Amino acid sequence: MSADEGRWNWLLVPGGPGLGSESLRGLAVAAGLPGSVWLVDLPGDGSNRAGPRIPARPYSRWPDVLAEAARELDDVVMVGHSTGGMFLLSVPELEQELAGMALVGSAPHAGWRPHFARWAETHPIPAVETAAQAYAAGPDDRTLRALTLAAAPWSFTPDGLAEGRALLAELPYCQSAVAWADAHFDEDYRAGWAPRTLPTLVVGGALDRVVDQGVWHDAGDFDRPNVLRRTIERAGHFPWIENPAAVREAFADLTAMLH
């Protein structure tokens, strides 16, 4: 995406899956990352869905291909948003490949899923029910996009909703990646490693209704001096939308630890 003064290579991995890495452009800008910033789509996701280097069965290499990406550059700091962060925690080899890591609106296990289901049930959105029915009847990129836009009020605060909807409207969507994760990853996910010495930032919105950040409270393996915990006030699942200044401060703390 860009290169600034600094030695670090920041690899930003999007959530969803099914959302393109374009979803993290705003995060890269808000965080003020020193060095080079790379927006990373795994094979078969986002915009990375064609070309000679995309395997015939791209999901067979998920998420282990992240270790391969980390080996391509020096001084790599990986940043995973939502499911992207969960992918990072599913690849123990990354501990030896990274200079640092940030987990934004992510979780150490799948315990966030029943919590979100209960919250969504008590905060229904009529448009979501209609879009969900259309998606179930014909799951494809178009109906996935419509469903994601309908559910936007769950991901953003009222103050950030207009900007959040504009962000979601511009993204590529990949329904086949969603289907793969639903069948092979989401329900049974649990972190395969915790950073023992790796400088790590765990950051999320105080009002994140999608991935409840309270799930970190019982993640004892992440209670270490090398793990920074930061809560972004007045922010939802994409905290850089509502409170970019606090996000920048959190990443500045991580950068100081890297140095």
N, C-alpha and C positions, 0 to 999 in steps of 0.2 A: 504493500500500500504506500509506504513512505519510508524515507530514511532521514534520521535526525542525528545529531551528535551523540555518540555513545556506542559502546561495544556490543550491546545486547541485541539479540534477535528475538523479537516477540512474536510467537505463533498463536494466533487467536482462533479457537475452535468453537463453532457455533452450537447452539442448542437445537432442540427439536426431538430427534433429528428431523430433517425435512426443511428446515430454514437454511437458506444460504448464508455463507460467511459474510455477505453484505450486511447482515443484521448487526455486525459488530463494528462497523465503521464509526458509528457515534461513540462507542466505548473507547476505541483507539484515540479519537480526538479528545474526549473528555479526560482520559487518564493521563494524557501528556507523556506518553512512553518515550524514554530516551533510547535512541538506537533505530533499528529497522523494524518495521511492523509488517507482518505477513498475515493475510486473511486465508485461513486454511479450510477447504472443503475436503472431507474424506472422499475416496473414490465412490462415485455413484450418488453423491449427495449435492444439494445446492446446484451450482452452475457446473460442477465437475462431473459431468455425466456422459461425455463423449470424448473421443480422441484415441490415439494409438496406445497410450499408456494406461487406459482404463481397462481392467480385466473383465472378462465375460461375466464373472460372478463377483462383483466388487465387494459385496457384503461379507464374503468368506474371509476377508482380511480385516474386518472391523472387530474391535478398535485397535488391534495390534499394529496396524500400519502406522500409528502415531509414533512409535519408537523409530521406525524407519525415517519418518520426516524429521525427527529430532536429530538424527545422526547426520543429516545433510548440511547442517550449519554449526557454527561455534557459538558458545555462550547463549544457549537457547533458554528462553523463559516461555513456558506454555501457559496460556490463559484459556480456561474452558468456561463457557456460559451454560448454565442449566445442565442438560444432558451431555453437553460437551465436556463439562467438568467431571461428570460421572465416567465418561469414556477415559479421561486421563487416569482416574483412580482405578480403572480396570486393567491397566497395563503396568505391572510392577517393574518392567524393564526401564521405564522412564526415570526412575529414581537415579539410575546411573548415567543418564543421558542429559539431564536438565541442569541448568544453573539456578532455576527458580520456577515457581508455579503459582498461579492464581486461580481460585475457584470462585466464580461469580454466580450467585443465585443457584448454587448446586447443592448436593447432598451426599452423605457417606453411605447411604443405603436407600432402599425403596420404601422406607417408612413414610416418605412424603406423600406417596400416592393415595393411601386411604384418607389421610388428612385432607388433601385437596378434594377428594371425592365428596367427603362430608361437607366441606365448606361450599362447594359448588351446588350441592343439593339444597342448601339453605339460602343460597343467593342465586336463584335461577334467572336466566336471561331467555325470554321467549325466542329470540332470534337464534340462539344457540341450539335449542331443541329442533327448530326447523332445519337449520344447517346440518345438524348431526344426522337427521333422518335422510337428507339428501346425500350425505357422505356415505352412510351405511348402504344406501341403495346403489350408489355408483362411486366407489372410492377412487379418486384420481387427483391429479394436481389441482384441478380447478375447484373441486368440491372441498379439498383440504384448505385451499386459500380462503374460500368463503367461510368455512368453519372457524378458522383461526381469526379472521377479521371479526366475526360475530362474537367471539369470546374475548376480544380485546379488553373489555372492562375488568376482566379477572386479572389481567397482567399489568395494568397501569392504574395509578391513582386518578381521580377525576381531573386533577391539574395536568396530568401527563397524557391523558387519553387521546386528545387530538393529535399530538405529536407521535404517540405510539401507533395509532391507526395509520398515519402517513408512512411510518417506517414499515409496518407489516404489509401495506399495500404495494410496496415497491419490490418486495423480495421474490426470488424464485422459490418454488415449493416442490418437494419431492415425496410423493405419497409412498413410493416403493421403499424408501428409507424408513418411513414411519411404520410400515407394515413389518419390515425386518425387525426393528427394535421392539415392537409390540410382541412379536413371536419369540424373540431370542434374547432380549436384554432387560427390558424395563421392569418386569414383575419380580425377577429374582436378583436384581442388581444389589451387590454389596461391594464396597471398596476392597480391592485386592491388595492394597498397600497403604501405608501412611508415611508421610515424610519424616524420617528420623532426624536428619540434619539439614535437609533442603529448605532454603528460604521459601516460605509459603504464605500466601494471603488467602484467607477465607472471608469473603465479603458478600453481603446481601442486603436487600431492602428490608427495612423494618416492617413494611406493609406488603411483603411478598406473599400473595395468597396462593400462588401456584406451587412453589417449592418452599414450604414452611421452613424458615431458617432455624426454628427451634430444634430441628432434628440433630443439629450439631451439639446440643447440650449433653447428650449421652455418648458422644463420640470421643471416648477417652484417649484413643491413640493420637488424636489431634491436639491434645492439651500438652504442647511442648513449647520450649522457648523459641524455636524456629518458626512457629506457626502464629501469624498475626490474625486476630479476629477483629473484623470491623463491621459495624452495622450502619447502614445508610438511612438516616431519618427521612421521613416523608417520601419514601421511594418504594416502588413495587418490584416486579420481577425483572425489569430492565432498569436498574437503579440509576444509570447514567442519564436517563431521560429526565427524571424529576430532580435529581440532585447531583449534577456533574461536578460541582466543586468538592463535595465530600468524597466522590469517587476518585478524583484527582489526588486528594490528600491521602487516601488509603493506598493508592499505587505509589505515591511518593515515599510512604513508609516502607513498602516492599523494596523499592529501588534503593533506599538507604541501607536496608539489610543486605541486598545484593553486593553493594560496594563494601 
